[in-house]
Amino acid sequence: MTDSVKIYQAKILFPFAVLGIIIEEEWLTDIEYLPLDTPLLAPKSSLAKEVCNQLTAYLTEPSFTFDLNLHIGGTTHQRRVWNLIKNIPCGKTTSYAEIAKQLHSAPRAVGRACGANRLPIIIPCHRVIAKNGGLGGFMNASEGNPLQIKKWLLQHENI
């Protein structure tokens, strides 16, 4: 896969975006939020079909537990942040500051790691909020559609 051309193995409709699924070999590597008017794409492999099935299960039951082969790249710090985020239960949140405290890091660095998460929903970075209870950022944005997506996901999980 080159940086200029992304090859999706599926594009599935969610209430807030079309999710573009990228798989390399037998690993899920990326889930991207695409505009709602993006044409859908039926799964091109059994793994893509399984990813779509599990994402659909999450839509039906927000506490669904994902069981997929994930390829989690990133820096050592990012992977440490993502590993903590994966353990935030559905219906709960934690703050950037709390994660930073656990990792002996800084809240801003945790926020940047959240923004670099290539597997949103599965690694639920939307469950990380500001210490004061505000949404904080999402996908490295502080306004616009990404925050609407974060709000939707939190409401879907009754947070």
LUMRO-167926 format. One record per atom (N, C-alpha, C): residue number from 1; atom name; x, z, y. Coordinates in steps of 0.1 Angstrom, whole numbers. Atoms other than C-alpha are relative to their C-alpha. Example, Ala and Ser with C-alpha at 12.3 -4.5 7.8 and 13.67 -1.06 7.14 Angstrom:
! LUMRO-167926
{1, 'N', {9, 0, -12}}
{1, 'CA', {123, 78, -45}}
{1, 'C', {9, 0, 12}}
{2, 'N', {-9, 0, -11}}
{2, 'CA', {137, 71, -11}}
{2, 'C', {-8, 8, 11}}
//
This chain:
! LUMRO-167926
{1, 'N', {8, 0, -12}}
{1, 'CA', {0, 0, 0}}
{1, 'C', {9, 0, 12}}
{2, 'N', {-8, 0, -12}}
{2, 'CA', {14, -9, 34}}
{2, 'C', {-8, 8, 11}}
{3, 'N', {6, -8, -11}}
{3, 'CA', {7, 10, 66}}
{3, 'C', {-11, -8, 7}}
{4, 'N', {9, 8, -8}}
{4, 'CA', {-11, -20, 82}}
{4, 'C', {-13, -3, -8}}
{5, 'N', {12, 4, 8}}
{5, 'CA', {-35, -28, 53}}
{5, 'C', {-3, 11, -10}}
{6, 'N', {4, -11, 10}}
{6, 'CA', {-54, 0, 35}}
{6, 'C', {-9, -7, -10}}
{7, 'N', {9, 5, 11}}
{7, 'CA', {-69, -9, 2}}
{7, 'C', {-8, 11, -6}}
{8, 'N', {9, -11, 4}}
{8, 'CA', {-99, 12, -5}}
{8, 'C', {-5, -4, -14}}
{9, 'N', {6, 2, 13}}
{9, 'CA', {-112, 16, -41}}
{9, 'C', {-14, 3, 0}}
{10, 'N', {15, -2, -1}}
{10, 'CA', {-146, 27, -29}}
{10, 'C', {-3, 4, 15}}
{11, 'N', {5, -5, -13}}
{11, 'CA', {-166, 33, 3}}
{11, 'C', {-14, 5, -2}}
{12, 'N', {12, -6, 3}}
{12, 'CA', {-194, 57, 0}}
{12, 'C', {-7, 6, 13}}
{13, 'N', {7, -4, -12}}
{13, 'CA', {-221, 66, 26}}
{13, 'C', {-2, 15, -1}}
{14, 'N', {3, -14, -2}}
{14, 'CA', {-222, 102, 38}}
{14, 'C', {-9, 1, 13}}
{15, 'N', {9, 0, -11}}
{15, 'CA', {-246, 114, 65}}
{15, 'C', {7, -2, 14}}
{16, 'N', {-7, 0, -13}}
{16, 'CA', {-219, 114, 92}}
{16, 'C', {10, -11, 0}}
{17, 'N', {-11, 10, 0}}
{17, 'CA', {-195, 86, 81}}
{17, 'C', {-1, -7, -14}}
{18, 'N', {-3, 6, 13}}
{18, 'CA', {-186, 62, 54}}
{18, 'C', {13, 5, -4}}
{19, 'N', {-13, -6, 5}}
{19, 'CA', {-159, 78, 32}}
{19, 'C', {8, -11, -7}}
{20, 'N', {-9, 10, 6}}
{20, 'CA', {-131, 54, 24}}
{20, 'C', {9, 7, -10}}
{21, 'N', {-7, -7, 10}}
{21, 'CA', {-115, 64, -9}}
{21, 'C', {13, -9, -3}}
{22, 'N', {-13, 7, 3}}
{22, 'CA', {-78, 54, -15}}
{22, 'C', {6, 7, -12}}
{23, 'N', {-6, -5, 13}}
{23, 'CA', {-63, 58, -50}}
{23, 'C', {13, -8, -2}}
{24, 'N', {-13, 7, 5}}
{24, 'CA', {-27, 51, -61}}
{24, 'C', {2, 5, -14}}
{25, 'N', {-1, -3, 14}}
{25, 'CA', {-22, 49, -98}}
{25, 'C', {-12, 8, -4}}
{26, 'N', {11, -8, 4}}
{26, 'CA', {-43, 77, -112}}
{26, 'C', {-2, 13, 9}}
{27, 'N', {0, -11, -9}}
{27, 'CA', {-42, 99, -81}}
{27, 'C', {-9, -3, 12}}
{28, 'N', {7, 2, -13}}
{28, 'CA', {-66, 103, -52}}
{28, 'C', {10, 4, 11}}
{29, 'N', {-10, -3, -11}}
{29, 'CA', {-44, 101, -21}}
{29, 'C', {-6, 2, 13}}
{30, 'N', {6, 0, -13}}
{30, 'CA', {-68, 97, 8}}
{30, 'C', {-15, -1, 0}}
{31, 'N', {15, 3, -3}}
{31, 'CA', {-104, 101, 20}}
{31, 'C', {0, -1, 15}}
{32, 'N', {0, 2, -15}}
{32, 'CA', {-109, 86, 54}}
{32, 'C', {-14, -1, 5}}
{33, 'N', {13, 1, -6}}
{33, 'CA', {-139, 89, 77}}
{33, 'C', {0, -13, 7}}
{34, 'N', {1, 13, -6}}
{34, 'CA', {-149, 54, 86}}
{34, 'C', {-14, -1, 8}}
{35, 'N', {13, 1, -7}}
{35, 'CA', {-177, 43, 110}}
{35, 'C', {-12, -2, -9}}
{36, 'N', {12, 1, 8}}
{36, 'CA', {-213, 45, 97}}
{36, 'C', {-4, -15, -3}}
{37, 'N', {3, 14, 2}}
{37, 'CA', {-216, 7, 100}}
{37, 'C', {10, -7, -9}}
{38, 'N', {-9, 6, 9}}
{38, 'CA', {-187, 1, 77}}
{38, 'C', {-7, -4, -13}}
{39, 'N', {6, 4, 13}}
{39, 'CA', {-198, -20, 46}}
{39, 'C', {4, 9, -11}}
{40, 'N', {-3, -8, 11}}
{40, 'CA', {-200, 0, 15}}
{40, 'C', {7, -8, -11}}
{41, 'N', {-8, 7, 10}}
{41, 'CA', {-178, -8, -15}}
{41, 'C', {-2, 8, -13}}
{42, 'N', {2, -6, 13}}
{42, 'CA', {-187, 0, -51}}
{42, 'C', {13, 4, -6}}
{43, 'N', {-13, -4, 6}}
{43, 'CA', {-160, 19, -70}}
{43, 'C', {6, -10, -8}}
{44, 'N', {-7, 10, 8}}
{44, 'CA', {-133, -3, -84}}
{44, 'C', {7, 5, -12}}
{45, 'N', {-7, -5, 11}}
{45, 'CA', {-120, 20, -110}}
{45, 'C', {-8, 12, -5}}
{46, 'N', {7, -12, 5}}
{46, 'CA', {-131, 49, -132}}
{46, 'C', {3, 12, 8}}
{47, 'N', {-3, -12, -9}}
{47, 'CA', {-113, 74, -110}}
{47, 'C', {-7, -1, 13}}
{48, 'N', {8, 2, -12}}
{48, 'CA', {-129, 59, -79}}
{48, 'C', {-15, 4, -2}}
{49, 'N', {14, -4, 3}}
{49, 'CA', {-163, 63, -96}}
{49, 'C', {-1, 15, -1}}
{50, 'N', {0, -14, 2}}
{50, 'CA', {-155, 99, -105}}
{50, 'C', {1, 7, 14}}
{51, 'N', {-1, -6, -14}}
{51, 'CA', {-144, 107, -69}}
{51, 'C', {-14, -1, 7}}
{52, 'N', {13, 2, -7}}
{52, 'CA', {-177, 92, -56}}
{52, 'C', {-11, 9, -7}}
{53, 'N', {10, -9, 7}}
{53, 'CA', {-197, 112, -83}}
{53, 'C', {2, 14, 5}}
{54, 'N', {-3, -13, -4}}
{54, 'CA', {-180, 144, -73}}
{54, 'C', {-4, 3, 15}}
{55, 'N', {4, -1, -14}}
{55, 'CA', {-185, 138, -35}}
{55, 'C', {-15, 0, 1}}
{56, 'N', {14, -1, 0}}
{56, 'CA', {-221, 131, -42}}
{56, 'C', {-6, 13, -5}}
{57, 'N', {4, -13, 5}}
{57, 'CA', {-224, 163, -62}}
{57, 'C', {2, 11, 12}}
{58, 'N', {-2, -9, -11}}
{58, 'CA', {-210, 181, -31}}
{58, 'C', {-11, -1, 10}}
{59, 'N', {11, 2, -9}}
{59, 'CA', {-237, 166, -10}}
{59, 'C', {-13, 7, -5}}
{60, 'N', {11, -7, 6}}
{60, 'CA', {-263, 180, -34}}
{60, 'C', {2, 15, -1}}
{61, 'N', {-3, -14, 2}}
{61, 'CA', {-246, 213, -40}}
{61, 'C', {13, 3, 8}}
{62, 'N', {-12, -2, -7}}
{62, 'CA', {-221, 224, -13}}
{62, 'C', {11, 9, -6}}
{63, 'N', {-10, -8, 7}}
{63, 'CA', {-204, 249, -36}}
{63, 'C', {6, -6, -12}}
{64, 'N', {-6, 8, 11}}
{64, 'CA', {-195, 222, -61}}
{64, 'C', {15, 1, 0}}
{65, 'N', {-14, -1, 2}}
{65, 'CA', {-160, 226, -74}}
{65, 'C', {6, -13, -4}}
{66, 'N', {-6, 12, 3}}
{66, 'CA', {-139, 195, -73}}
{66, 'C', {10, 1, -11}}
{67, 'N', {-10, 0, 11}}
{67, 'CA', {-118, 186, -103}}
{67, 'C', {5, -14, -1}}
{68, 'N', {-6, 14, -1}}
{68, 'CA', {-97, 155, -94}}
{68, 'C', {15, 1, 0}}
{69, 'N', {-15, 1, -1}}
{69, 'CA', {-61, 144, -98}}
{69, 'C', {3, -4, 15}}
{70, 'N', {-3, 2, -14}}
{70, 'CA', {-49, 148, -62}}
{70, 'C', {15, -2, 2}}
{71, 'N', {-13, 2, -4}}
{71, 'CA', {-17, 134, -48}}
{71, 'C', {1, 6, 14}}
{72, 'N', {-1, -7, -13}}
{72, 'CA', {-9, 159, -20}}
{72, 'C', {14, -2, 5}}
{73, 'N', {-13, 2, -6}}
{73, 'CA', {20, 146, 1}}
{73, 'C', {3, 11, 11}}
{74, 'N', {-2, -10, -11}}
{74, 'CA', {31, 163, 34}}
{74, 'C', {12, 8, -1}}
{75, 'N', {-12, -8, 0}}
{75, 'CA', {58, 186, 44}}
{75, 'C', {-3, 13, -8}}
{76, 'N', {1, -13, 8}}
{76, 'CA', {64, 220, 27}}
{76, 'C', {-10, 9, 8}}
{77, 'N', {9, -9, -8}}
{77, 'CA', {46, 238, 56}}
{77, 'C', {-15, -5, -2}}
{78, 'N', {13, 6, 2}}
{78, 'CA', {16, 214, 53}}
{78, 'C', {-6, 4, -13}}
{79, 'N', {5, -3, 13}}
{79, 'CA', {13, 219, 16}}
{79, 'C', {-3, 15, -2}}
{80, 'N', {2, -14, 1}}
{80, 'CA', {15, 257, 20}}
{80, 'C', {-14, 3, 7}}
{81, 'N', {13, -1, -7}}
{81, 'CA', {-14, 255, 46}}
{81, 'C', {-11, -5, -9}}
{82, 'N', {10, 6, 8}}
{82, 'CA', {-34, 232, 24}}
{82, 'C', {-4, 8, -13}}
{83, 'N', {3, -8, 12}}
{83, 'CA', {-30, 254, -7}}
{83, 'C', {-8, 13, 4}}
{84, 'N', {8, -11, -4}}
{84, 'CA', {-44, 284, 13}}
{84, 'C', {-14, -5, 3}}
{85, 'N', {13, 5, -4}}
{85, 'CA', {-73, 262, 26}}
{85, 'C', {-8, -3, -12}}
{86, 'N', {7, 3, 12}}
{86, 'CA', {-82, 251, -9}}
{86, 'C', {-7, 12, -6}}
{87, 'N', {6, -12, 5}}
{87, 'CA', {-90, 287, -17}}
{87, 'C', {-10, 7, 8}}
{88, 'N', {10, -5, -8}}
{88, 'CA', {-114, 293, 11}}
{88, 'C', {-14, -3, -7}}
{89, 'N', {13, 4, 7}}
{89, 'CA', {-148, 296, -7}}
{89, 'C', {-10, -6, 9}}
{90, 'N', {11, 6, -7}}
{90, 'CA', {-178, 276, 3}}
{90, 'C', {-8, 11, 6}}
{91, 'N', {8, -10, -7}}
{91, 'CA', {-199, 295, 28}}
{91, 'C', {9, 10, 8}}
{92, 'N', {-9, -9, -7}}
{92, 'CA', {-168, 312, 43}}
{92, 'C', {9, -8, 9}}
{93, 'N', {-10, 6, -8}}
{93, 'CA', {-143, 305, 70}}
{93, 'C', {11, 9, 2}}
{94, 'N', {-11, -8, -4}}
{94, 'CA', {-110, 317, 81}}
{94, 'C', {6, -6, 13}}
{95, 'N', {-5, 5, -12}}
{95, 'CA', {-90, 313, 113}}
{95, 'C', {14, -6, -1}}
{96, 'N', {-13, 5, -1}}
{96, 'CA', {-60, 293, 122}}
{96, 'C', {10, 11, 1}}
{97, 'N', {-9, -11, -2}}
{97, 'CA', {-44, 326, 133}}
{97, 'C', {2, 8, -13}}
{98, 'N', {-1, -8, 13}}
{98, 'CA', {-52, 343, 99}}
{98, 'C', {10, -8, -10}}
{99, 'N', {-9, 8, 8}}
{99, 'CA', {-35, 314, 80}}
{99, 'C', {14, 1, 5}}
{100, 'N', {-13, -1, -6}}
{100, 'CA', {-6, 315, 104}}
{100, 'C', {7, 13, -4}}
{101, 'N', {-5, -13, 3}}
{101, 'CA', {-2, 352, 98}}
{101, 'C', {5, 1, -15}}
{102, 'N', {-3, 0, 14}}
{102, 'CA', {-2, 348, 60}}
{102, 'C', {13, -8, -3}}
{103, 'N', {-12, 9, 2}}
{103, 'CA', {25, 320, 63}}
{103, 'C', {11, 3, 9}}
{104, 'N', {-10, -3, -11}}
{104, 'CA', {45, 336, 91}}
{104, 'C', {3, -12, 8}}
{105, 'N', {-1, 12, -7}}
{105, 'CA', {38, 306, 111}}
{105, 'C', {-7, 2, 14}}
{106, 'N', {8, -1, -13}}
{106, 'CA', {19, 298, 144}}
{106, 'C', {-13, -7, -2}}
{107, 'N', {13, 6, 2}}
{107, 'CA', {-18, 289, 147}}
{107, 'C', {1, -15, 4}}
{108, 'N', {-1, 14, -3}}
{108, 'CA', {-9, 256, 164}}
{108, 'C', {6, -8, -11}}
{109, 'N', {-6, 7, 11}}
{109, 'CA', {13, 246, 135}}
{109, 'C', {-10, -1, -12}}
{110, 'N', {11, 1, 10}}
{110, 'CA', {-16, 254, 111}}
{110, 'C', {-10, -10, 4}}
{111, 'N', {9, 10, -5}}
{111, 'CA', {-39, 233, 133}}
{111, 'C', {5, -14, -3}}
{112, 'N', {-6, 13, 2}}
{112, 'CA', {-15, 204, 131}}
{112, 'C', {0, -4, -15}}
{113, 'N', {0, 2, 14}}
{113, 'CA', {-13, 208, 93}}
{113, 'C', {-14, -4, -4}}
{114, 'N', {14, 3, 3}}
{114, 'CA', {-51, 208, 91}}
{114, 'C', {-3, -14, 4}}
{115, 'N', {2, 14, -5}}
{115, 'CA', {-52, 176, 112}}
{115, 'C', {7, -11, -8}}
{116, 'N', {-7, 10, 9}}
{116, 'CA', {-28, 159, 88}}
{116, 'C', {-5, 0, -14}}
{117, 'N', {6, 0, 13}}
{117, 'CA', {-50, 167, 58}}
{117, 'C', {-5, -14, -4}}
{118, 'N', {5, 13, 4}}
{118, 'CA', {-55, 134, 40}}
{118, 'C', {-11, 0, -11}}
{119, 'N', {10, -1, 10}}
{119, 'CA', {-81, 148, 16}}
{119, 'C', {-11, 10, 5}}
{120, 'N', {10, -9, -5}}
{120, 'CA', {-108, 163, 38}}
{120, 'C', {-12, 1, -10}}
{121, 'N', {11, -4, 9}}
{121, 'CA', {-138, 179, 21}}
{121, 'C', {5, 6, -13}}
{122, 'N', {-6, -6, 12}}
{122, 'CA', {-118, 184, -11}}
{122, 'C', {10, 11, 4}}
{123, 'N', {-8, -11, -6}}
{123, 'CA', {-92, 204, 9}}
{123, 'C', {-8, 3, 13}}
{124, 'N', {10, -2, -11}}
{124, 'CA', {-118, 219, 32}}
{124, 'C', {5, 6, 13}}
{125, 'N', {-5, -4, -13}}
{125, 'CA', {-100, 221, 65}}
{125, 'C', {-11, 3, 10}}
{126, 'N', {11, -3, -9}}
{126, 'CA', {-134, 222, 82}}
{126, 'C', {-4, 15, 0}}
{127, 'N', {3, -15, 1}}
{127, 'CA', {-136, 259, 70}}
{127, 'C', {10, 8, 9}}
{128, 'N', {-10, -7, -8}}
{128, 'CA', {-107, 268, 94}}
{128, 'C', {-5, -2, 14}}
{129, 'N', {6, 0, -13}}
{129, 'CA', {-120, 278, 128}}
{129, 'C', {9, 8, 9}}
{130, 'N', {-7, -7, -10}}
{130, 'CA', {-107, 294, 160}}
{130, 'C', {-2, 15, -2}}
{131, 'N', {1, -15, 2}}
{131, 'CA', {-101, 332, 160}}
{131, 'C', {-12, 6, 7}}
{132, 'N', {12, -5, -8}}
{132, 'CA', {-129, 336, 186}}
{132, 'C', {-13, -5, -6}}
{133, 'N', {12, 5, 6}}
{133, 'CA', {-153, 319, 162}}
{133, 'C', {-4, -14, 4}}
{134, 'N', {3, 14, -4}}
{134, 'CA', {-153, 286, 180}}
{134, 'C', {5, -10, -11}}
{135, 'N', {-3, 10, 10}}
{135, 'CA', {-149, 254, 160}}
{135, 'C', {15, -3, 0}}
{136, 'N', {-14, 4, 0}}
{136, 'CA', {-113, 248, 171}}
{136, 'C', {0, -15, 0}}
{137, 'N', {-1, 15, 1}}
{137, 'CA', {-102, 212, 165}}
{137, 'C', {-4, -5, -14}}
{138, 'N', {3, 5, 13}}
{138, 'CA', {-108, 189, 136}}
{138, 'C', {6, -14, 0}}
{139, 'N', {-6, 13, 1}}
{139, 'CA', {-88, 158, 125}}
{139, 'C', {8, -3, 13}}
{140, 'N', {-8, 1, -13}}
{140, 'CA', {-65, 165, 156}}
{140, 'C', {-8, -4, 12}}
{141, 'N', {8, 3, -11}}
{141, 'CA', {-94, 161, 179}}
{141, 'C', {-6, 13, 6}}
{142, 'N', {7, -12, -6}}
{142, 'CA', {-110, 186, 203}}
{142, 'C', {-13, -3, 6}}
{143, 'N', {14, 4, -5}}
{143, 'CA', {-141, 166, 212}}
{143, 'C', {-4, -13, -8}}
{144, 'N', {5, 13, 6}}
{144, 'CA', {-163, 137, 200}}
{144, 'C', {-4, 2, -14}}
{145, 'N', {5, 1, 13}}
{145, 'CA', {-173, 126, 166}}
{145, 'C', {6, 9, -10}}
{146, 'N', {-5, -9, 10}}
{146, 'CA', {-148, 146, 146}}
{146, 'C', {-6, 14, 0}}
{147, 'N', {6, -14, -1}}
{147, 'CA', {-162, 179, 159}}
{147, 'C', {-15, 0, -5}}
{148, 'N', {13, 1, 5}}
{148, 'CA', {-197, 167, 150}}
{148, 'C', {0, 0, -16}}
{149, 'N', {-1, 0, 15}}
{149, 'CA', {-185, 160, 114}}
{149, 'C', {3, 15, -4}}
{150, 'N', {-3, -13, 3}}
{150, 'CA', {-170, 195, 113}}
{150, 'C', {-12, 9, 0}}
{151, 'N', {13, -7, -1}}
{151, 'CA', {-203, 210, 125}}
{151, 'C', {-9, -3, -11}}
{152, 'N', {9, 4, 10}}
{152, 'CA', {-222, 190, 100}}
{152, 'C', {4, 7, -14}}
{153, 'N', {-5, -6, 12}}
{153, 'CA', {-200, 202, 71}}
{153, 'C', {-2, 15, -1}}
{154, 'N', {2, -14, -1}}
{154, 'CA', {-202, 238, 82}}
{154, 'C', {-15, 4, -2}}
{155, 'N', {14, -3, 2}}
{155, 'CA', {-240, 237, 85}}
{155, 'C', {-4, -3, -14}}
{156, 'N', {3, 4, 14}}
{156, 'CA', {-242, 219, 51}}
{156, 'C', {3, 12, -9}}
{157, 'N', {-4, -12, 8}}
{157, 'CA', {-224, 250, 37}}
{157, 'C', {-6, 13, 4}}
{158, 'N', {6, -12, -5}}
{158, 'CA', {-246, 274, 55}}
{158, 'C', {9, 10, 7}}
{159, 'N', {-9, -9, -8}}
{159, 'CA', {-219, 287, 78}}
{159, 'C', {-4, 0, 14}}
//
